[in-house]
Amino acid sequence: GHPLLEKVNDAITAMKKDGTMAAIHKKWFGVDPEAGTSTVAPGPIPQ
């Protein structure tokens, strides 16, 4: 994999946990993301 993959995934996971991703979603789409979706729920890196 790419040498930055783990760092980027960790940053995205942190953004999901602290609500940043949900805030970005609401700003751009005008609604809160659905709970449990990949926008707000951390998960494994797709292969």
PQR file of N, CA, C, O and H, with PARSE charges and radii, in Angstrom:
ATOM      1  N   GLY A   1       0.808  -1.187   0.000 -0.4000 1.5000
ATOM      2  CA  GLY A   1       0.000   0.000   0.000 -0.0000 2.0000
ATOM      3  C   GLY A   1       0.855   1.256   0.000  0.5500 1.7000
ATOM      4  O   GLY A   1       2.077   1.196   0.129 -0.5500 1.4000
ATOM      5  N   HIS A   2       0.212   2.353  -0.142 -0.4000 1.5000
ATOM      6  CA  HIS A   2       0.883   3.651  -0.165 -0.0000 2.0000
ATOM      7  C   HIS A   2       1.428   3.979   1.222  0.5500 1.7000
ATOM      8  O   HIS A   2       0.776   3.678   2.222 -0.5500 1.4000
ATOM      9  H   HIS A   2      -0.782   2.401  -0.246  0.4000 1.0000
ATOM     10  N   PRO A   3       2.612   4.590   1.302 -0.5600 1.5000
ATOM     11  CA  PRO A   3       3.200   4.889   2.613  0.2800 2.0000
ATOM     12  C   PRO A   3       2.375   5.846   3.479  0.5500 1.7000
ATOM     13  O   PRO A   3       2.534   5.852   4.700 -0.5500 1.4000
ATOM     14  N   LEU A   4       1.505   6.648   2.880 -0.4000 1.5000
ATOM     15  CA  LEU A   4       0.686   7.581   3.661 -0.0000 2.0000
ATOM     16  C   LEU A   4      -0.696   7.028   4.007  0.5500 1.7000
ATOM     17  O   LEU A   4      -1.463   7.687   4.709 -0.5500 1.4000
ATOM     18  H   LEU A   4       1.375   6.644   1.888  0.4000 1.0000
ATOM     19  N   LEU A   5      -1.020   5.840   3.531 -0.4000 1.5000
ATOM     20  CA  LEU A   5      -2.366   5.290   3.710 -0.0000 2.0000
ATOM     21  C   LEU A   5      -2.783   5.242   5.178  0.5500 1.7000
ATOM     22  O   LEU A   5      -3.883   5.674   5.522 -0.5500 1.4000
ATOM     23  H   LEU A   5      -0.397   5.304   2.961  0.4000 1.0000
ATOM     24  N   GLU A   6      -1.923   4.726   6.036 -0.4000 1.5000
ATOM     25  CA  GLU A   6      -2.290   4.602   7.448 -0.0000 2.0000
ATOM     26  C   GLU A   6      -2.489   5.976   8.092  0.5500 1.7000
ATOM     27  O   GLU A   6      -3.420   6.158   8.876 -0.5500 1.4000
ATOM     28  H   GLU A   6      -1.030   4.375   5.756  0.4000 1.0000
ATOM     29  N   LYS A   7      -1.623   6.948   7.768 -0.4000 1.5000
ATOM     30  CA  LYS A   7      -1.756   8.286   8.343 -0.0000 2.0000
ATOM     31  C   LYS A   7      -3.051   8.960   7.886  0.5500 1.7000
ATOM     32  O   LYS A   7      -3.742   9.592   8.686 -0.5500 1.4000
ATOM     33  H   LYS A   7      -0.867   6.800   7.131  0.4000 1.0000
ATOM     34  N   VAL A   8      -3.376   8.822   6.606 -0.4000 1.5000
ATOM     35  CA  VAL A   8      -4.606   9.422   6.085 -0.0000 2.0000
ATOM     36  C   VAL A   8      -5.821   8.751   6.719  0.5500 1.7000
ATOM     37  O   VAL A   8      -6.761   9.434   7.127 -0.5500 1.4000
ATOM     38  H   VAL A   8      -2.815   8.308   5.957  0.4000 1.0000
ATOM     39  N   ASN A   9      -5.810   7.426   6.805 -0.4000 1.5000
ATOM     40  CA  ASN A   9      -6.934   6.718   7.408 -0.0000 2.0000
ATOM     41  C   ASN A   9      -7.104   7.112   8.875  0.5500 1.7000
ATOM     42  O   ASN A   9      -8.228   7.282   9.346 -0.5500 1.4000
ATOM     43  H   ASN A   9      -5.047   6.872   6.474  0.4000 1.0000
ATOM     44  N   ASP A  10      -5.988   7.258   9.597 -0.4000 1.5000
ATOM     45  CA  ASP A  10      -6.069   7.682  11.005 -0.0000 2.0000
ATOM     46  C   ASP A  10      -6.680   9.081  11.122  0.5500 1.7000
ATOM     47  O   ASP A  10      -7.477   9.340  12.023 -0.5500 1.4000
ATOM     48  H   ASP A  10      -5.075   7.119   9.214  0.4000 1.0000
ATOM     49  N   ALA A  11      -6.304   9.975  10.214 -0.4000 1.5000
ATOM     50  CA  ALA A  11      -6.850  11.338  10.235 -0.0000 2.0000
ATOM     51  C   ALA A  11      -8.349  11.327   9.949  0.5500 1.7000
ATOM     52  O   ALA A  11      -9.111  12.034  10.609 -0.5500 1.4000
ATOM     53  H   ALA A  11      -5.656   9.764   9.482  0.4000 1.0000
ATOM     54  N   ILE A  12      -8.774  10.533   8.973 -0.4000 1.5000
ATOM     55  CA  ILE A  12     -10.204  10.439   8.648 -0.0000 2.0000
ATOM     56  C   ILE A  12     -10.974   9.835   9.816  0.5500 1.7000
ATOM     57  O   ILE A  12     -12.063  10.301  10.150 -0.5500 1.4000
ATOM     58  H   ILE A  12      -8.155   9.959   8.438  0.4000 1.0000
ATOM     59  N   THR A  13     -10.414   8.800  10.437 -0.4000 1.5000
ATOM     60  CA  THR A  13     -11.063   8.183  11.596 -0.0000 2.0000
ATOM     61  C   THR A  13     -11.225   9.201  12.723  0.5500 1.7000
ATOM     62  O   THR A  13     -12.278   9.255  13.359 -0.5500 1.4000
ATOM     63  H   THR A  13      -9.529   8.422  10.165  0.4000 1.0000
ATOM     64  N   ALA A  14     -10.196  10.007  12.976 -0.4000 1.5000
ATOM     65  CA  ALA A  14     -10.284  11.041  14.016 -0.0000 2.0000
ATOM     66  C   ALA A  14     -11.366  12.055  13.673  0.5500 1.7000
ATOM     67  O   ALA A  14     -12.102  12.496  14.556 -0.5500 1.4000
ATOM     68  H   ALA A  14      -9.341   9.963  12.460  0.4000 1.0000
ATOM     69  N   MET A  15     -11.471  12.430  12.398 -0.4000 1.5000
ATOM     70  CA  MET A  15     -12.493  13.391  11.963 -0.0000 2.0000
ATOM     71  C   MET A  15     -13.895  12.815  12.135  0.5500 1.7000
ATOM     72  O   MET A  15     -14.830  13.548  12.456 -0.5500 1.4000
ATOM     73  H   MET A  15     -10.873  12.072  11.681  0.4000 1.0000
ATOM     74  N   LYS A  16     -14.047  11.520  11.927 -0.4000 1.5000
ATOM     75  CA  LYS A  16     -15.348  10.883  12.139 -0.0000 2.0000
ATOM     76  C   LYS A  16     -15.694  10.885  13.623  0.5500 1.7000
ATOM     77  O   LYS A  16     -16.832  11.164  14.000 -0.5500 1.4000
ATOM     78  H   LYS A  16     -13.288  10.924  11.667  0.4000 1.0000
ATOM     79  N   LYS A  17     -14.713  10.575  14.458 -0.4000 1.5000
ATOM     80  CA  LYS A  17     -14.955  10.488  15.903 -0.0000 2.0000
ATOM     81  C   LYS A  17     -15.245  11.841  16.539  0.5500 1.7000
ATOM     82  O   LYS A  17     -16.046  11.925  17.470 -0.5500 1.4000
ATOM     83  H   LYS A  17     -13.789  10.348  14.151  0.4000 1.0000
ATOM     84  N   ASP A  18     -14.599  12.908  16.046 -0.4000 1.5000
ATOM     85  CA  ASP A  18     -14.810  14.218  16.678 -0.0000 2.0000
ATOM     86  C   ASP A  18     -15.925  15.042  16.036  0.5500 1.7000
ATOM     87  O   ASP A  18     -16.179  16.175  16.443 -0.5500 1.4000
ATOM     88  H   ASP A  18     -13.949  12.839  15.289  0.4000 1.0000
ATOM     89  N   GLY A  19     -16.592  14.464  15.027 -0.4000 1.5000
ATOM     90  CA  GLY A  19     -17.737  15.130  14.418 -0.0000 2.0000
ATOM     91  C   GLY A  19     -17.419  16.012  13.223  0.5500 1.7000
ATOM     92  O   GLY A  19     -18.327  16.593  12.628 -0.5500 1.4000
ATOM     93  H   GLY A  19     -16.385  13.543  14.696  0.4000 1.0000
ATOM     94  N   THR A  20     -16.148  16.123  12.861 -0.4000 1.5000
ATOM     95  CA  THR A  20     -15.765  16.969  11.735 -0.0000 2.0000
ATOM     96  C   THR A  20     -16.386  16.478  10.431  0.5500 1.7000
ATOM     97  O   THR A  20     -16.888  17.281   9.645 -0.5500 1.4000
ATOM     98  H   THR A  20     -15.410  15.652  13.345  0.4000 1.0000
ATOM     99  N   MET A  21     -16.356  15.178  10.197 -0.4000 1.5000
ATOM    100  CA  MET A  21     -16.918  14.644   8.945 -0.0000 2.0000
ATOM    101  C   MET A  21     -18.420  14.916   8.868  0.5500 1.7000
ATOM    102  O   MET A  21     -18.931  15.260   7.802 -0.5500 1.4000
ATOM    103  H   MET A  21     -15.948  14.526  10.835  0.4000 1.0000
ATOM    104  N   ALA A  22     -19.126  14.766   9.979 -0.4000 1.5000
ATOM    105  CA  ALA A  22     -20.562  15.046   9.991 -0.0000 2.0000
ATOM    106  C   ALA A  22     -20.827  16.521   9.698  0.5500 1.7000
ATOM    107  O   ALA A  22     -21.773  16.854   8.985 -0.5500 1.4000
ATOM    108  H   ALA A  22     -18.711  14.487  10.845  0.4000 1.0000
ATOM    109  N   ALA A  23     -19.993  17.403  10.248 -0.4000 1.5000
ATOM    110  CA  ALA A  23     -20.165  18.843  10.008 -0.0000 2.0000
ATOM    111  C   ALA A  23     -19.919  19.188   8.544  0.5500 1.7000
ATOM    112  O   ALA A  23     -20.643  20.002   7.970 -0.5500 1.4000
ATOM    113  H   ALA A  23     -19.225  17.132  10.828  0.4000 1.0000
ATOM    114  N   ILE A  24     -18.909  18.579   7.937 -0.4000 1.5000
ATOM    115  CA  ILE A  24     -18.632  18.807   6.513 -0.0000 2.0000
ATOM    116  C   ILE A  24     -19.804  18.314   5.670  0.5500 1.7000
ATOM    117  O   ILE A  24     -20.226  18.989   4.732 -0.5500 1.4000
ATOM    118  H   ILE A  24     -18.321  17.918   8.403  0.4000 1.0000
ATOM    119  N   HIS A  25     -20.326  17.142   6.003 -0.4000 1.5000
ATOM    120  CA  HIS A  25     -21.467  16.579   5.276 -0.0000 2.0000
ATOM    121  C   HIS A  25     -22.657  17.526   5.351  0.5500 1.7000
ATOM    122  O   HIS A  25     -23.300  17.806   4.340 -0.5500 1.4000
ATOM    123  H   HIS A  25     -19.983  16.594   6.765  0.4000 1.0000
ATOM    124  N   LYS A  26     -22.948  18.019   6.560 -0.4000 1.5000
ATOM    125  CA  LYS A  26     -24.094  18.919   6.721 -0.0000 2.0000
ATOM    126  C   LYS A  26     -23.882  20.217   5.946  0.5500 1.7000
ATOM    127  O   LYS A  26     -24.820  20.734   5.339 -0.5500 1.4000
ATOM    128  H   LYS A  26     -22.426  17.791   7.381  0.4000 1.0000
ATOM    129  N   LYS A  27     -22.661  20.748   5.962 -0.4000 1.5000
ATOM    130  CA  LYS A  27     -22.373  21.987   5.236 -0.0000 2.0000
ATOM    131  C   LYS A  27     -22.634  21.811   3.743  0.5500 1.7000
ATOM    132  O   LYS A  27     -23.256  22.673   3.122 -0.5500 1.4000
ATOM    133  H   LYS A  27     -21.899  20.328   6.456  0.4000 1.0000
ATOM    134  N   TRP A  28     -22.174  20.723   3.167 -0.4000 1.5000
ATOM    135  CA  TRP A  28     -22.253  20.543   1.718 -0.0000 2.0000
ATOM    136  C   TRP A  28     -23.582  19.976   1.241  0.5500 1.7000
ATOM    137  O   TRP A  28     -24.023  20.286   0.135 -0.5500 1.4000
ATOM    138  H   TRP A  28     -21.669  20.022   3.672  0.4000 1.0000
ATOM    139  N   PHE A  29     -24.229  19.145   2.065 -0.4000 1.5000
ATOM    140  CA  PHE A  29     -25.468  18.505   1.622 -0.0000 2.0000
ATOM    141  C   PHE A  29     -26.717  19.038   2.313  0.5500 1.7000
ATOM    142  O   PHE A  29     -27.832  18.696   1.918 -0.5500 1.4000
ATOM    143  H   PHE A  29     -23.870  18.893   2.963  0.4000 1.0000
ATOM    144  N   GLY A  30     -26.549  19.875   3.343 -0.4000 1.5000
ATOM    145  CA  GLY A  30     -27.682  20.502   4.000 -0.0000 2.0000
ATOM    146  C   GLY A  30     -28.433  19.633   4.988  0.5500 1.7000
ATOM    147  O   GLY A  30     -29.441  20.062   5.550 -0.5500 1.4000
ATOM    148  H   GLY A  30     -25.643  20.154   3.664  0.4000 1.0000
ATOM    149  N   VAL A  31     -27.958  18.422   5.205 -0.4000 1.5000
ATOM    150  CA  VAL A  31     -28.592  17.507   6.159 -0.0000 2.0000
ATOM    151  C   VAL A  31     -27.507  16.757   6.922  0.5500 1.7000
ATOM    152  O   VAL A  31     -26.382  16.601   6.445 -0.5500 1.4000
ATOM    153  H   VAL A  31     -27.140  18.074   4.747  0.4000 1.0000
ATOM    154  N   ASP A  32     -27.870  16.297   8.115 -0.4000 1.5000
ATOM    155  CA  ASP A  32     -26.939  15.466   8.874 -0.0000 2.0000
ATOM    156  C   ASP A  32     -26.802  14.107   8.196  0.5500 1.7000
ATOM    157  O   ASP A  32     -27.768  13.612   7.616 -0.5500 1.4000
ATOM    158  H   ASP A  32     -28.783  16.424   8.502  0.4000 1.0000
ATOM    159  N   PRO A  33     -25.617  13.496   8.258 -0.5600 1.5000
ATOM    160  CA  PRO A  33     -25.473  12.152   7.700  0.2800 2.0000
ATOM    161  C   PRO A  33     -26.234  11.145   8.558  0.5500 1.7000
ATOM    162  O   PRO A  33     -26.422  11.353   9.757 -0.5500 1.4000
ATOM    163  N   GLU A  34     -26.663  10.071   7.943 -0.4000 1.5000
ATOM    164  CA  GLU A  34     -27.362   9.030   8.694 -0.0000 2.0000
ATOM    165  C   GLU A  34     -26.383   8.323   9.618  0.5500 1.7000
ATOM    166  O   GLU A  34     -25.244   8.046   9.241 -0.5500 1.4000
ATOM    167  H   GLU A  34     -26.510   9.902   6.969  0.4000 1.0000
ATOM    168  N   ALA A  35     -26.838   8.034  10.830 -0.4000 1.5000
ATOM    169  CA  ALA A  35     -26.000   7.328  11.797 -0.0000 2.0000
ATOM    170  C   ALA A  35     -25.596   5.964  11.243  0.5500 1.7000
ATOM    171  O   ALA A  35     -26.390   5.286  10.591 -0.5500 1.4000
ATOM    172  H   ALA A  35     -27.763   8.259  11.136  0.4000 1.0000
ATOM    173  N   GLY A  36     -24.378   5.580  11.506 -0.4000 1.5000
ATOM    174  CA  GLY A  36     -23.907   4.264  11.094 -0.0000 2.0000
ATOM    175  C   GLY A  36     -23.376   4.191   9.676  0.5500 1.7000
ATOM    176  O   GLY A  36     -22.852   3.154   9.269 -0.5500 1.4000
ATOM    177  H   GLY A  36     -23.733   6.130  12.036  0.4000 1.0000
ATOM    178  N   THR A  37     -23.499   5.276   8.908 -0.4000 1.5000
ATOM    179  CA  THR A  37     -22.979   5.252   7.544 -0.0000 2.0000
ATOM    180  C   THR A  37     -21.469   5.473   7.557  0.5500 1.7000
ATOM    181  O   THR A  37     -20.902   5.873   8.573 -0.5500 1.4000
ATOM    182  H   THR A  37     -23.924   6.119   9.238  0.4000 1.0000
ATOM    183  N   SER A  38     -20.829   5.212   6.433 -0.4000 1.5000
ATOM    184  CA  SER A  38     -19.376   5.358   6.349 -0.0000 2.0000
ATOM    185  C   SER A  38     -18.926   6.804   6.523  0.5500 1.7000
ATOM    186  O   SER A  38     -17.743   7.057   6.752 -0.5500 1.4000
ATOM    187  H   SER A  38     -21.290   4.886   5.607  0.4000 1.0000
ATOM    188  N   THR A  39     -19.844   7.746   6.418 -0.4000 1.5000
ATOM    189  CA  THR A  39     -19.488   9.153   6.637 -0.0000 2.0000
ATOM    190  C   THR A  39     -19.138   9.406   8.098  0.5500 1.7000
ATOM    191  O   THR A  39     -18.293  10.252   8.390 -0.5500 1.4000
ATOM    192  H   THR A  39     -20.805   7.540   6.232  0.4000 1.0000
ATOM    193  N   VAL A  40     -19.765   8.699   9.005 -0.4000 1.5000
ATOM    194  CA  VAL A  40     -19.559   8.954  10.431 -0.0000 2.0000
ATOM    195  C   VAL A  40     -19.027   7.761  11.219  0.5500 1.7000
ATOM    196  O   VAL A  40     -18.549   7.938  12.340 -0.5500 1.4000
ATOM    197  H   VAL A  40     -20.452   8.012   8.767  0.4000 1.0000
ATOM    198  N   ALA A  41     -19.095   6.567  10.672 -0.4000 1.5000
ATOM    199  CA  ALA A  41     -18.656   5.372  11.387 -0.0000 2.0000
ATOM    200  C   ALA A  41     -17.291   4.911  10.877  0.5500 1.7000
ATOM    201  O   ALA A  41     -17.156   4.558   9.705 -0.5500 1.4000
ATOM    202  H   ALA A  41     -19.483   6.424   9.762  0.4000 1.0000
ATOM    203  N   PRO A  42     -16.275   4.911  11.751 -0.5600 1.5000
ATOM    204  CA  PRO A  42     -14.969   4.410  11.322  0.2800 2.0000
ATOM    205  C   PRO A  42     -15.066   2.947  10.914  0.5500 1.7000
ATOM    206  O   PRO A  42     -15.857   2.184  11.469 -0.5500 1.4000
ATOM    207  N   GLY A  43     -14.259   2.572   9.948 -0.4000 1.5000
ATOM    208  CA  GLY A  43     -14.260   1.193   9.487 -0.0000 2.0000
ATOM    209  C   GLY A  43     -12.930   0.834   8.866  0.5500 1.7000
ATOM    210  O   GLY A  43     -12.030   1.669   8.783 -0.5500 1.4000
ATOM    211  H   GLY A  43     -13.616   3.192   9.497  0.4000 1.0000
ATOM    212  N   PRO A  44     -12.805  -0.405   8.433 -0.5600 1.5000
ATOM    213  CA  PRO A  44     -11.551  -0.840   7.822  0.2800 2.0000
ATOM    214  C   PRO A  44     -11.320  -0.161   6.473  0.5500 1.7000
ATOM    215  O   PRO A  44     -12.259   0.294   5.820 -0.5500 1.4000
ATOM    216  N   ILE A  45     -10.072  -0.106   6.080 -0.4000 1.5000
ATOM    217  CA  ILE A  45      -9.710   0.458   4.782 -0.0000 2.0000
ATOM    218  C   ILE A  45     -10.187  -0.499   3.694  0.5500 1.7000
ATOM    219  O   ILE A  45      -9.860  -1.685   3.738 -0.5500 1.4000
ATOM    220  H   ILE A  45      -9.309  -0.476   6.610  0.4000 1.0000
ATOM    221  N   PRO A  46     -10.955  -0.010   2.716 -0.5600 1.5000
ATOM    222  CA  PRO A  46     -11.382  -0.887   1.617  0.2800 2.0000
ATOM    223  C   PRO A  46     -10.170  -1.405   0.847  0.5500 1.7000
ATOM    224  O   PRO A  46      -9.193  -0.682   0.648 -0.5500 1.4000
ATOM    225  N   GLN A  47     -10.241  -2.622   0.430 -0.4000 1.5000
ATOM    226  CA  GLN A  47      -9.134  -3.231  -0.327 -0.0000 2.0000
ATOM    227  C   GLN A  47      -9.439  -3.282  -1.794  0.5500 1.7000
ATOM    228  O   GLN A  47      -8.621  -3.760  -2.579 -0.5500 1.4000
ATOM    229  H   GLN A  47     -11.034  -3.210   0.591  0.4000 1.0000
TER
END
